[in-house]
Amino acid sequence: MSNQDTQSSTKVEPLFEPLSIGKLKLKNRIVMAPMTRAFSPEGVPGPDVAAYYRRRAENGVGLIITEGTLINDPAATNNPNIPNFHGNDALKGWAEVVAQVHEAGGLIMPQLWHIGTDRKIGAIPNPDEKPIGPSGIDIATGEKVNEPMSESRIASVIAAYAQAAADAKRIGFDGIELHGAHGYLIDQFFWEKTNQRNDSYGGDLVKRTRFAAEIIAACRRAVGPDFPIIIRISQWKSSDYQAKLAENPDQLAQFLSPLVEAGVDVFHCSTRRFWEPEFEGSDLNFAGWVKKLTGKPTITVGSIGLDNDFISAFKGEGAGAASVDTLIEKLNKNEFDLVAVGRALLIDPAWASKIREGRTEELTPFTPEALRTLF
């Protein structure tokens, strides 16, 4: 190893310190972020999916969070190749994924997902099923595409999340993540633009957390006290990068409190750029504020390890070096606890081991072509 490589590997040592989440022991702070891949025909993950996740475990990722997996609701998806988390065949496939990751020394959690009104009318695999959401409002256009979810449909969706959580524990996963970000179903209840209900599932920001809190509580009952539950949250939405659920720390605290009370263990705080402060007057990013307000462990994510600039930055070169310094500095200060890496791990399964060993010259930059293959 060259002197430059030694300096690089020393610099990133904080990424490779162990961490405990309850009884779960993580060997380092690197999380594989959930990324939709759609390589599961008819919703069933096969040996190629198991091998894909195993490769990341073999190369030292501390925790793998799977691509979004679909709960048992007919309107949950708009693509028959996105994996289900229900049905014997799909769950058998996921059990093999778990076995492969554990055999390689890794930890893995499924991300449980419902896309809500991001689904378009007529989408397969259930073309007769209309999209559902708190007020039936299309997330992108703001147009009404269905009636608001009935309380009975809300109850059935909550039950589907709880069943998925129970199945995750039964087949050996190490915890679950609930996708409550980016404008999908849970987030549609959070966001005033898409939740215009006047019953107990709508109203002010705190009241709009009820759906998520009931999902968390139902999952907690299904898995017991020691099975980790993560929720992924974001201010921004896929249809509105400037969206804000909370305009200031006081509002954010009000939003988070019901989720903590319901039983969340970890918050996965999605931003587009991890280095940007969340509120004026403080350098804390979104994950930093959430940890400060809740005392819970947080995962930061947003453009980490993404491109050639960032690869050069890990060697202390180029304009991106300050971003890497910022990441390590914030981790050292315990602003957040874990660092989620997305597209860099999608293209390069050995990203974590290369970073640890200072083999930055071998890092593979992300290109859109990577989305077409399970590397």
C-alpha positions in Angstrom: 0.0 0.0 0.0 1.4 3.4 -0.9 1.7 6.3 1.5 -1.2 8.0 -0.2 -3.3 4.9 0.2 -2.3 4.6 3.8 -3.3 8.2 4.5 -6.6 7.6 2.7 -7.5 4.5 4.7 -6.5 6.2 8.0 -8.7 9.2 7.1 -11.8 7.0 6.7 -11.3 4.9 9.9 -14.4 6.4 11.6 -16.5 4.7 8.9 -15.3 1.3 10.1 -16.0 1.6 13.8 -18.5 -0.9 15.2 -22.0 0.2 16.4 -24.8 -1.5 18.4 -28.4 -0.9 17.7 -30.1 -2.5 20.6 -28.9 -6.1 20.5 -27.8 -5.9 16.9 -24.1 -5.5 16.4 -22.9 -3.7 13.2 -19.2 -4.1 12.3 -19.0 -0.7 10.7 -21.0 2.5 9.8 -21.6 1.8 6.1 -25.1 1.0 5.1 -26.2 -0.1 1.6 -29.0 2.3 0.7 -32.2 0.9 -0.7 -32.3 1.2 -4.5 -35.1 -0.1 -6.7 -33.7 -2.7 -9.2 -36.7 -4.5 -10.7 -34.9 -7.8 -11.4 -37.5 -10.0 -9.7 -39.8 -11.4 -12.4 -43.4 -11.7 -11.1 -42.2 -10.2 -7.8 -40.0 -13.2 -6.9 -36.3 -12.6 -6.2 -34.1 -15.3 -7.6 -30.5 -16.5 -7.3 -29.1 -13.4 -9.1 -30.7 -11.1 -6.5 -29.3 -13.2 -3.7 -25.8 -13.1 -5.3 -26.1 -9.3 -5.8 -26.6 -8.7 -2.1 -24.1 -11.4 -1.0 -21.4 -9.6 -2.9 -21.9 -6.5 -0.8 -21.8 -8.5 2.4 -18.6 -10.2 1.3 -17.0 -6.8 0.8 -17.7 -5.5 4.2 -20.9 -3.5 4.1 -22.1 -3.1 7.7 -25.8 -3.2 7.0 -27.7 -3.9 3.8 -31.1 -2.4 3.3 -32.8 -4.0 0.4 -34.5 -2.3 -2.5 -38.1 -1.5 -1.8 -40.2 -4.6 -1.3 -44.0 -4.6 -1.7 -46.5 -5.2 1.0 -49.5 -7.3 0.3 -51.8 -4.7 -1.2 -52.9 -4.8 -4.9 -52.1 -1.1 -5.4 -48.7 -1.2 -3.8 -46.8 -1.5 -7.1 -46.6 -0.3 -10.7 -44.0 -2.9 -12.0 -44.3 -6.7 -11.9 -40.5 -7.0 -11.6 -40.3 -5.2 -8.3 -40.0 -7.8 -5.6 -43.0 -8.7 -3.4 -42.7 -9.3 0.3 -45.7 -11.6 0.5 -46.6 -15.0 -1.1 -44.7 -18.2 -0.6 -42.5 -17.9 -3.7 -41.3 -14.4 -2.9 -40.7 -15.1 0.7 -38.8 -18.2 -0.1 -36.6 -16.2 -2.5 -36.0 -13.6 0.3 -35.1 -16.4 2.8 -32.4 -17.4 0.4 -31.1 -13.8 0.1 -30.9 -13.7 3.9 -29.1 -17.0 4.0 -26.5 -15.9 1.5 -25.9 -12.5 3.2 -25.5 -14.1 6.6 -23.2 -16.8 5.3 -21.0 -14.0 4.0 -21.0 -12.3 7.4 -23.4 -9.5 6.7 -26.6 -8.1 8.1 -29.7 -7.3 6.0 -33.1 -5.7 6.4 -35.9 -5.4 3.8 -37.4 -2.0 3.0 -41.2 -2.4 3.2 -42.9 -0.2 0.6 -46.2 1.0 -0.9 -46.0 3.6 -3.7 -49.5 5.1 -3.1 -50.6 7.5 -5.8 -47.2 7.4 -7.5 -48.9 4.5 -9.2 -50.7 5.5 -12.5 -54.2 4.4 -13.5 -54.0 1.1 -15.5 -50.5 0.2 -14.3 -49.6 -3.4 -14.3 -49.5 -6.0 -12.7 -53.0 -5.0 -11.4 -54.4 -2.7 -14.1 -57.9 -2.6 -12.7 -56.7 -1.4 -9.3 -56.8 2.3 -8.8 -53.9 4.1 -7.0 -54.6 4.9 -3.4 -53.6 7.7 -1.1 -54.8 9.7 1.9 -56.9 12.0 -0.3 -56.6 10.2 -3.7 -54.4 13.0 -5.1 -51.7 12.3 -7.7 -48.4 13.1 -6.1 -47.0 14.6 -9.3 -49.9 16.5 -10.8 -52.0 17.3 -7.8 -55.1 15.9 -9.6 -57.6 13.7 -7.9 -57.3 10.1 -9.2 -59.3 8.2 -6.6 -61.5 8.7 -3.6 -59.6 9.1 -0.2 -58.6 5.9 1.4 -61.4 4.6 3.6 -60.6 3.8 7.2 -61.1 0.1 6.4 -58.5 0.3 3.6 -56.2 2.1 5.9 -56.6 -0.7 8.5 -55.9 -3.3 5.8 -52.7 -1.6 4.7 -51.5 -1.2 8.3 -52.2 -5.0 8.8 -50.2 -5.7 5.6 -47.2 -3.8 6.9 -47.4 -5.7 10.2 -47.6 -9.1 8.4 -44.6 -8.2 6.3 -42.7 -7.3 9.5 -43.6 -10.6 11.1 -42.6 -12.5 8.0 -39.2 -10.6 7.9 -38.5 -11.8 11.4 -39.7 -15.3 10.7 -37.4 -15.8 7.7 -34.3 -14.4 9.4 -33.9 -10.8 8.5 -32.1 -8.6 11.1 -34.8 -5.8 11.2 -37.0 -3.8 8.9 -37.1 -0.4 7.3 -40.4 1.3 6.5 -40.2 3.6 3.4 -41.8 6.8 4.7 -39.9 9.2 2.3 -39.9 10.6 -1.2 -43.6 11.0 -1.7 -44.7 7.4 -1.5 -47.8 6.3 0.5 -46.6 6.8 4.1 -45.1 10.2 3.1 -48.3 11.1 1.3 -50.0 11.1 4.7 -47.2 13.3 6.1 -47.4 15.9 3.4 -50.1 18.6 3.4 -50.3 18.8 -0.4 -51.4 15.1 -0.6 -53.2 14.8 2.7 -56.2 17.0 2.8 -58.3 14.8 5.1 -60.4 16.2 7.8 -60.7 13.1 9.9 -58.2 11.7 12.5 -55.6 10.9 9.8 -55.4 14.5 8.6 -55.1 18.0 9.9 -51.9 19.6 11.3 -48.4 18.0 10.9 -48.7 16.0 14.1 -52.1 14.6 13.1 -50.7 13.6 9.7 -48.3 11.3 11.4 -51.0 9.0 12.7 -51.0 6.6 9.8 -47.2 6.1 10.1 -47.4 5.8 13.9 -50.0 3.1 13.7 -47.9 1.2 11.1 -44.9 1.4 13.4 -46.9 0.3 16.4 -48.5 -2.6 14.5 -45.1 -3.7 13.3 -43.7 -3.4 16.8 -46.4 -5.7 18.1 -45.7 -8.1 15.4 -42.0 -8.4 16.0 -41.5 -7.8 19.7 -39.3 -5.3 21.5 -35.8 -6.3 20.3 -36.3 -6.4 16.5 -35.0 -3.1 15.0 -37.4 -0.9 13.1 -36.0 1.9 10.9 -38.1 4.5 9.2 -36.8 6.4 6.2 -38.0 10.0 6.1 -37.3 13.0 3.9 -38.3 16.6 3.5 -38.0 16.5 -0.3 -40.3 14.6 -2.6 -39.6 13.1 -6.0 -42.1 15.7 -7.4 -40.8 18.6 -5.4 -37.2 18.9 -4.3 -37.9 22.0 -2.3 -40.7 20.5 -0.2 -40.6 20.9 3.6 -42.6 19.0 6.1 -41.0 21.0 8.9 -39.8 24.6 8.4 -37.9 24.7 11.7 -36.6 22.5 14.5 -39.7 23.0 16.6 -41.9 21.7 13.9 -39.5 18.8 13.2 -39.6 17.8 16.9 -43.4 17.8 16.8 -43.3 15.6 13.7 -40.8 13.1 15.1 -42.3 12.6 18.6 -45.2 10.4 17.6 -42.9 8.2 15.5 -40.6 7.7 18.5 -43.4 6.9 20.8 -44.7 4.3 18.4 -41.5 2.4 18.5 -38.9 3.5 15.9 -35.3 2.5 16.7 -33.5 4.4 13.9 -34.3 7.2 11.5 -32.9 7.1 8.0 -32.8 10.7 7.0 -32.8 11.2 3.2 -31.4 14.4 1.7 -30.1 15.1 -1.8 -26.8 16.4 -0.4 -25.7 15.3 3.0 -23.4 18.2 3.6 -26.2 20.9 3.4 -27.5 22.3 6.7 -31.2 21.6 7.3 -32.1 24.9 8.9 -30.6 28.3 9.0 -28.4 29.2 11.9 -27.0 25.7 12.4 -24.5 23.4 10.5 -26.5 20.3 11.4 -27.8 18.3 8.5 -31.2 16.5 8.5 -29.8 13.4 10.2 -28.0 15.6 12.8 -31.2 17.5 13.7 -33.2 14.3 14.0 -30.7 12.7 16.3 -30.5 15.9 18.4 -34.2 16.1 18.8 -35.0 12.4 19.4 -31.8 10.9 20.8 -32.2 8.0 18.4 -29.5 6.7 16.0 -29.7 8.2 12.6 -28.5 7.3 9.1 -27.3 10.1 6.8 -27.6 9.8 3.0 -27.3 12.0 0.0 -24.7 11.9 -2.9 -22.1 9.9 -0.9 -19.4 8.2 -3.0 -21.3 9.0 -6.2 -18.9 10.1 -9.0 -15.4 10.8 -10.1 -15.2 13.9 -8.0 -16.1 12.1 -4.9 -13.7 9.2 -5.7 -10.9 11.8 -6.1 -12.0 13.4 -2.8 -11.3 10.2 -0.9 -7.7 10.6 -1.9 -7.7 14.2 -0.8 -7.8 15.6 -4.3 -10.1 18.0 -6.2 -13.1 20.1 -5.2 -14.9 17.2 -3.5 -12.2 16.7 -0.8 -14.0 19.1 1.5 -17.2 17.0 1.3 -15.4 13.9 2.4 -13.7 15.8 5.2 -17.2 17.1 6.2 -18.6 13.5 6.2 -15.9 12.2 8.5 -15.9 15.3 10.7 -19.7 15.0 11.2 -19.4 11.3 11.9 -16.6 11.9 14.4 -18.7 14.5 16.2 -21.6 11.9 16.4 -23.9 14.2 14.4 -25.2 10.9 13.0 -24.3 7.3 13.4 -24.4 5.6 10.0 -23.7 6.5 6.4 -25.9 5.2 3.6 -24.2 4.7 0.2 -26.4 4.2 -2.8 -25.3 4.3 -6.4 -21.6 3.9 -5.6 -22.4 0.5 -4.1 -24.8 -0.3 -7.0 -22.0 -0.1 -9.5 -19.2 -1.4 -7.3 -19.9 -4.2 -4.8 -16.4 -3.8 -3.4 -16.7 -0.1 -2.6 -16.5 -0.6 1.2 -13.5 -2.8 1.1 -11.7 -0.6 -1.4 -12.3 2.5 0.7 -11.1 0.7 3.9 -8.0 -0.5 2.2 -7.2 2.7 0.5 -7.6 1.2 -3.0 -9.2 4.3 -4.3 -7.6 3.9 -7.7 -9.8 0.8 -8.2 -13.1 2.5 -7.4 -15.6 2.3 -10.2 -17.6 5.5 -11.0 -21.3 5.3 -11.3 -22.9 5.5 -14.8 -26.5 5.1 -15.8 -25.7 1.9 -17.6 -25.2 0.3 -14.2 -29.0 0.3 -13.7 -29.4 -2.3 -16.4 -27.4 -5.0 -14.6 -27.1 -6.6 -11.2 -23.3 -6.2 -10.6 
